Each structure stands twice: as structure tokens, then as C-alpha cells.
């Protein structure tokens, strides 16, 4: 018996150009009704990270305006509202393990940030 393999390719959505990014900072991109915070960290591997822009504690779309940094070896963004830190890889809130934000798979390819769904 031959079983068909799932050959569904991920959907690739171009978000912005590399020239739109601000080193060591975030920008916001709209994908439908969703706001995604994109962070460009040129000295890291990978260089781009994406999480929800919605701060679940502050109840506002502000995470792209947060300050990026490192807390105990974890890349984070500090919310500009109440200063909670969200891990850029896992989405976990460092101050409250019951709170998190969605993370997204993004790549920087040919000077374009691409979202994989």
C-alpha cells in the first residue's frame, strides 16, 4: 500500500523589506486583522523575531515599541506599559508564567522579512 505524504507547503507572506527594520528595535506589521511585532537584532542568529504586538497585561497593541534586551541569557522585549518581559523565542512572560504571547516563524531572505504560516 502506498501512503500519500502531506506535501502542503507552508504559506509564505512577505511582511516588509530589510530597509524597513530598525536595528535592535521593533516595528509593527499588519497581517489581516492581526498585528505582529517584528524585532531586528542584527548581532543575533537568527536576526529577526516576531511575536504578537498585543500586550495581554497592558491590554494594548504596544509590544513593537518595547525595549529589546537580554534577561539571564534570554532575548526579550520589555512592554512599554508595565515593563513585563516577553521572551522573543517562546513568547513566555518572565514575570508571570501564566501569561504568554504568540510567536511567529519569520525569516530574512533576500532583504525581505517573510512570515511562514
TORGUVO-352362 format. One record per residue (C-alpha): residue number from 1; chain; x, y, z. Coordinates in Angstrom, 1 decimal. Example, Ala and Ser with C-alpha at 12.3 -4.5 7.8 and 13.67 -1.06 7.14 Angstrom:
{1,'A',{12.3,-4.5,7.8}}
{2,'A',{13.7,-1.1,7.1}}
***
This chain:
{1,'A',{0.0,0.0,0.0}}
{2,'A',{1.3,3.5,-0.9}}
{3,'A',{0.5,6.3,1.5}}
{4,'A',{0.4,9.8,0.2}}
{5,'A',{2.7,12.2,2.0}}
{6,'A',{1.4,15.5,3.1}}
{7,'A',{3.1,17.9,0.7}}
{8,'A',{1.4,21.0,1.9}}
{9,'A',{4.0,23.8,1.7}}
{10,'A',{3.8,26.5,4.4}}
{11,'A',{2.2,29.7,3.3}}
{12,'A',{4.8,32.5,2.9}}
{13,'A',{3.7,36.1,3.5}}
{14,'A',{6.1,38.9,2.8}}
{15,'A',{5.9,41.4,5.7}}
{16,'A',{8.4,44.1,4.9}}
{17,'A',{11.8,44.9,3.5}}
{18,'A',{15.0,44.8,5.5}}
{19,'A',{15.3,48.6,4.9}}
{20,'A',{12.1,49.0,7.0}}
{21,'A',{13.7,47.4,10.0}}
{22,'A',{15.4,49.4,12.8}}
{23,'A',{18.4,47.6,14.3}}
{24,'A',{17.8,46.5,17.9}}
{25,'A',{14.2,47.6,17.8}}
{26,'A',{10.8,46.6,16.7}}
{27,'A',{8.2,47.6,14.1}}
{28,'A',{4.6,46.5,13.7}}
{29,'A',{3.2,44.7,10.6}}
{30,'A',{-0.5,44.1,9.9}}
{31,'A',{-1.5,40.6,8.7}}
{32,'A',{-5.2,40.8,8.1}}
{33,'A',{-6.7,41.9,11.5}}
{34,'A',{-3.6,40.7,13.4}}
{35,'A',{-0.7,43.0,14.5}}
{36,'A',{2.7,41.3,14.6}}
{37,'A',{5.7,42.9,16.3}}
{38,'A',{8.9,42.2,14.3}}
{39,'A',{12.3,42.7,16.0}}
{40,'A',{15.5,43.1,14.1}}
{41,'A',{18.6,42.0,16.1}}
{42,'A',{21.5,42.1,13.6}}
{43,'A',{24.0,40.6,16.1}}
{44,'A',{21.9,37.6,16.8}}
{45,'A',{21.2,34.3,15.0}}
{46,'A',{18.5,34.4,13.6}}
{47,'A',{18.3,38.2,13.1}}
{48,'A',{14.5,38.6,13.1}}
{49,'A',{11.9,37.6,15.6}}
{50,'A',{8.1,38.0,15.6}}
{51,'A',{5.5,37.9,18.4}}
{52,'A',{2.0,39.3,18.8}}
{53,'A',{2.0,43.1,19.2}}
{54,'A',{-0.8,42.7,21.8}}
{55,'A',{0.3,43.1,25.4}}
{56,'A',{-2.0,40.8,27.3}}
{57,'A',{-1.3,42.6,30.6}}
{58,'A',{-1.5,46.2,29.4}}
{59,'A',{-4.3,45.3,27.0}}
{60,'A',{-2.9,47.3,24.1}}
{61,'A',{-1.0,46.8,20.8}}
{62,'A',{2.4,48.1,22.0}}
{63,'A',{5.0,45.4,22.2}}
{64,'A',{6.7,46.6,18.9}}
{65,'A',{7.5,49.8,20.9}}
{66,'A',{9.2,47.9,23.7}}
{67,'A',{12.9,47.8,24.6}}
{68,'A',{14.7,44.7,23.5}}
{69,'A',{17.4,43.1,25.6}}
{70,'A',{18.7,40.1,27.4}}
{71,'A',{17.5,38.7,30.7}}
{72,'A',{19.5,35.8,32.0}}
{73,'A',{20.6,34.8,28.5}}
{74,'A',{17.0,35.1,27.0}}
{75,'A',{16.2,37.6,24.3}}
{76,'A',{13.3,39.6,25.4}}
{77,'A',{11.2,42.7,24.8}}
{78,'A',{10.0,44.8,27.8}}
{79,'A',{6.5,46.0,27.4}}
{80,'A',{6.4,49.9,27.3}}
{81,'A',{3.4,49.8,29.6}}
{82,'A',{4.1,47.8,32.7}}
{83,'A',{7.6,46.6,31.8}}
{84,'A',{6.9,42.8,31.8}}
{85,'A',{9.5,40.9,29.7}}
{86,'A',{8.3,38.6,26.9}}
{87,'A',{10.7,36.0,25.5}}
{88,'A',{11.2,36.6,21.8}}
{89,'A',{11.6,32.9,21.1}}
{90,'A',{8.9,31.3,23.3}}
{91,'A',{6.5,34.2,23.9}}
{92,'A',{6.6,33.5,27.7}}
{93,'A',{6.2,36.3,30.1}}
{94,'A',{9.2,36.1,32.5}}
{95,'A',{7.4,37.7,35.4}}
{96,'A',{4.2,35.6,35.1}}
{97,'A',{4.4,32.1,33.7}}
{98,'A',{0.6,32.0,33.2}}
{99,'A',{0.9,34.7,30.5}}
{100,'A',{2.4,34.5,27.1}}
{101,'A',{2.1,35.9,23.6}}
{102,'A',{2.1,34.0,20.3}}
{103,'A',{5.4,33.7,18.4}}
{104,'A',{5.7,33.5,14.6}}
{105,'A',{8.2,31.9,12.3}}
{106,'A',{9.9,34.7,10.3}}
{107,'A',{13.0,34.7,8.1}}
{108,'A',{15.1,37.4,6.5}}
{109,'A',{15.6,36.3,2.9}}
{110,'A',{16.8,38.4,0.0}}
{111,'A',{16.4,41.6,2.1}}
{112,'A',{12.7,40.7,2.8}}
{113,'A',{11.1,39.6,6.1}}
{114,'A',{8.9,36.6,5.4}}
{115,'A',{6.3,35.1,7.7}}
{116,'A',{5.7,31.3,7.4}}
{117,'A',{2.2,30.0,8.3}}
***
